Amino acid sequence: MINDDLIATARTLPKIELHRHLEGSLRLETLIGIALEYELTLPAFSVETLRPYVQMMPDEERSSKRFLGKFAVLRQFYRSEQVIKRVTQEVIADAAADNIKYMELRFTPQALNNIMHCDYETVVEWVCNASREACSQHDINVKLILSMNRHESVGIGELVLQAALKFHDAGVVGIDLAGQEEGFSGLPFSDLFQDAKAAGLGVTIHAGEWSGANSVREAVEQLNADRIGHGIRAAEDANVVALLRERGTVLEVCPQSNIDSGVIETYAAHPLLPLYRNGVKTTINTDDPLISDITLSDEFANTMQHGGLTLADVKAQTLTAARGAFLPEAERAALVAQFETWLNA
C-alpha cells in the first residue's frame, strides 16, 4: 500500500513523462465499449473479468512473457480512425488528470495498423491531430515519439522514419527502437538513427531491460542514443555506468514495469537509486499504465516509500526530464525554467 501522505504529495507535483506507450495506456471501460461496437471476440466483457487479460494481477508470475502477453488482447482494438483518435485523446486526458504538464507519448505505427493496413503516415496523422485537440482541451503539452521494433524489418523502420520526418512539424519529436531486446541487435537500424538525428529528431533506444549492460553500450556508442528506455541493467557494469555519466545520456526508468516484467523483484532492489547516486541522469516514468495499473504519481510515491528516494530526489529527476526533452533549445530552456519555478514554489 502507498502511504496516503506520499501519494497526496506526488499528485500535487507538476510532472513530466518521457516514456509512456500509447498502446499500454488505454482505459478498461473503453476497451469494453470498442469490443461491443465492433463485435470483437473477447475473453470477457466486463471490466473486472477483462482486467486479468490486459493487466498484471497481484498473484501473477512476474516475467517478460506474462507482461508482453497482455498486448495480445490489446492489439485487437485498433479498428478505425475514430478508435485511434479516441484512445489518444483519453490517454492524454488521463495524463493531464495526474498533473503531468509535459509528456512525450510514444506509439508503434505498425501496432496501430496491424488490422486496418493503411499507410503509416495516415495513422501518424490521426494521432497527431488527436493529440493536438486533446492538448487544447487539457492543461498539458504533448509531443510524440514513433517506435519501431528491432525484431521486425529495417524496411518497416524506414517507413516509420519517413512518417516521423513528415510530421516533425506537427508534434513528432523523436524515434524509438523497441521490441525483443534479447537476441536482436539494434545495429541494422543504425543508419536510420543517424538520418533521424541529422534531421533534428531525438533518438531513444530500449536497452538494458531484458538484456544486459552491453545492450546499453551498443545503444550509446553505436546508435548514438540521446536517451535510453529503461537502461537499468547498465548497473551491472561500472564501465557502462561511467559511459552514461560521461555522455550525459538520460535513462527513462520505469520501476513498476521492471518489477512486473520480472527484471527486478522489488522497489528496494531497483537500480534507480544507485544509478542516480552515481551521477547517471535518471528519470521516472510509467511505461504502460494500464498493464501495471499505476499513475506517474504512484511511481513517484513508491520510489519515495520503497525505493529510497526523497522528495528532493524526485524533483531533481523531474528537472532532468525537462532538460532531456526532445525540444528545440529555446523551448527546452523554457520548460526547464517553468519547472524550476513550480518545483521550488
N, C-alpha and C positions, 0 to 999 in steps of 0.2 A: 504494500500500500504506500502511496505517496503522501508525505506529510502535507497537511492542509495549508499550513503557512507557506511552505515552499512552493506549492503549486499556485497559490494565490499570487505570490511574488513573481513567479515565472510568467503568469498570464498578464501581469501589468507591464512587463518589459516589452518595448518595441523590439521586433526580431527580424532576422534575415535568414532565409533558407536558400542554400546554394545547391542542395542535392535532394530533389523530390521528383519521383516519376509519376507522370500523369496516370499511367496505366495501373499504378498501385495505390491510387488515392481516391477511388470512386466511393460513392455512398451506397450502402447496402440497400436502402429504400429505392434508389434509382435503378439498381440492378434488377430488382423485382419488377418495377414498372416497365423497363425496357423489355424484359423477358415476356411479360404479358402482352405488350403492344405488338411485338414481333413474333409471338407464338414460339418462343425458343424452348428447347428441351433442356430443363434444368434438373439437377438432383433434388432441389427443394424450392418451394415457392412462398416461403415466409422468411422474414429477416433472420430469425433465430435458427431456423433449420438450414438456411443457406450459409450462415456465418462460418461453420467449420470447413466449408469447401473453398472459401476465399480469404480466410483469416486464421492466423496461428492461434490455437486454443491452449489454455493453461497447461493441460496434461499431455500435450502433443510432443512427440520427439522433435528436438531441435536439430535440423540438418538442412543442407542446401537442397536436397531432393524434396523434402517436405515443403520448404519455403517456396522454391520455384514451381512446385506443383500447384500452388494456388492460382498461378497465372493460366493454367489450362482451362479453367472455367471462365476467367475474366476475358480471355481472348474472343469469346463468343459474342460480345455485346456491341462491337463497332459495326453497326449495320447501315448507317446513313449519315449524311451531313448534319442532320438535326441532333442525332445522338452525340456525335463528336463535339459539336458546339455546346450542347447541354452539359456534358461531363466536364469540359474545360472550364466553363463558367462556374460550375459548382465547386470544382477543386480550388479555384481562385477565391471564391466566396468563403469557403471553409478556412483557407489560409488567413484571409483578412480578419475573420472572426476570432482567430487565435492571436491577433495583434502582430501578425507578420506584415512588415511595411515594405519589404523588398524581397522578391523571390525570383529565382531562376528555375523555371519549370521545364523539365526535360521529357521528351517523348520519342518513341521509335516509330517513324512513319510506316515501316513495314508491319509493325504490330497493329496499328490502327487500320491498315489497308489489306489485311490478310483475307477478308471476306469480300470487300467491295471491288478490289482490283482496279482502282483508278490510279492515276499517276500521283507520285509523291507530292508534287508541287500543289496539287489540288487539296490534298489532305492538310498540308502545312498551311495553306492559305486559310482553311477553315479554322484551324487552331489559332492562327494569328488574329483573325477577325474576332473570334470569340474572346480571346484574351484581352484585346483592346476594349471591347464592350464591357467586359467584367471589371476591368480597371477603372473605367469611367463611373461605375456604379459603387465601387468599394474603395476604401482608403488604402490602396496598395499599388505598388509599381511592380509589374511582372515582365520579365524577359524570358526568352525561350532558348532551349538547347536541343538540337536534334541528335538523336542517338543512332548508331549503327552497331551491329553485333559482330564480334570478332570470329564467331563460329559460322558466320554467313559470308557470302562472296564479297570481294572487293568491288565488284560491279554494283552491288546494292549500295555500298558505301559511296561510290561515285555519284549515284543518284541522290543520296542524302545530302552530300556536299553541294550539288547543284541547287537543290531546293534551299539549302541554308544561305547560299550566296544570293539567290533571287530575292529572298525575304529578309536579307540583312538589314534593310532599312525599315522593315515592318515589325521588328521586335526580336528577330533571331540574332543571338549574340555569340553562339558557340556551337561546337560539335563535340560529341562524346563517343567513346568506344566502350561498349558494354558486352554482355553475353558471357559465354562459357570461358572463364579465365584459364582454368586448368586444361592444358593441352593445346591451347590456341594462342600463339604469339600474336602480338599486335603489329609486328614488323611489316607484314604485307600491306598495311594501311599507312605506312609512314609518309609516302608521297602525298596522300590525301591531306594529312595533317599539316604538312609543310605548305601546301597550297592554301589551306584554310587560314593558317597564321599569316601568310603573305597578304591575304585579303582582309585581314583585320579581325578575324573570328578568334574567340578564345578556344583553347583545347583542354578538355578534361578527359582523363582516361580512368576507367575502372581497373584498379590493380591493387594487389596486396590484400585481397579479401579472401578468396578461396585458393589463391596461390601465394607463394612466399615472397620474401623481400626482393628476390631477383626480378620479379614481375614489376615491382615499383621502380627498380633501377632502369629497366628497359623503357618504361613509360617516360622517365625523366630524361635519360641520356639519349635514347634512340628516337622517341616520338616527340620529344621536346614539349611535354605537357606543362601547362600553366598550373593546373590543379590535378589532384588525384582523387578519384572517387573511392572512398574507404581508406586504403593505404596503410591500414593498421599493422599488417604483417611486416612492415618496414622495421618495427621494433625488434624483430628477430636478428637484425644485422646492424651493428653500430656504425659500420661504414655507410650504409644506406641512410641511416638517421642523419649522419653528418652531411651526406649529399643533399638531403632535403633541406637541412638547415642552411647550407651554403647557397643553394639555388633559390631559397625562399619559396619553394613550392608549397602551395596550400593544400592541406588534406581536408576533404569533405567527409567527416567522420559521422557514422550513423550507428550509435551504440546499440539501441534496441534491435535493429535489423541484424547486427552482428551476432547478437545473442540468439535471435530467432532462427538464423541460418546455421547455427552451430559452430560459428567461428570462435566465439568467446562464450564462456559459461555464465559469467555474472558481470554486473557493472563494476564491482570491486576488482575483478581481474582484467578489466578492459585496459588496453594500452593507451587510451586517450590521455590520461593524466601524466604518465611518464613521458610520452611524446611531447606533450605541451611543456612540461618542466625542462625537457632537453632542448627547448628552443625551436621546435618544429611548429610551423604555422598550422594550427588545427582549428576547425570549425565544427559546430554541432548541427546535425540535420536528421531528418526522419526517414529518408529513403522511400518507404511505401506505407503511409499512414493507415490505409485500410488493412493491409496484411498484418501489420504489427499492432493495430488498434491503439494508436497513440496520436498525440499532437506534438508540435515542437515545444510547447510549454511543458508537456510531460517529460520530454527528453531533458530539458533544462533542469527540471526539478529532480529527476532521477540521477543525473550526473552530480548534482549537489548532495543529495541524500545518500546515494550508494557509491558514487564514483570518485569521491574525494575532492571535487571542485568546490570552490567558494563562489559567492555571488560575483565577486570581482573577477574571478577567472572566466565566468560565463560572459560577463560584459566584455572582457578583453577579447574573447573569441568571436563575439558579435562584431567587434570592430575589425578583427582580422577578416571576417567575411565581407565586410564593407570594402576593405582595401583589396580583396581578391575578386570583387565583382567584375564580370566581363562587360565593362562600360568604357566609353571614351574617357580620357583622363580627367577632363573637366567635370563630367557627370559623376565619376567615381569620387573625386575630391569633394563634391557637394554632398554625396551620400555619406561619406565619412564624417564630414563636418556636422551634418544633421544628426547622425547617431551619437557623435560625441556630446552634442548638446542634450539630446534625450537621455542618454545613459548617465550623464553627470548631474542631471536635474535632481 
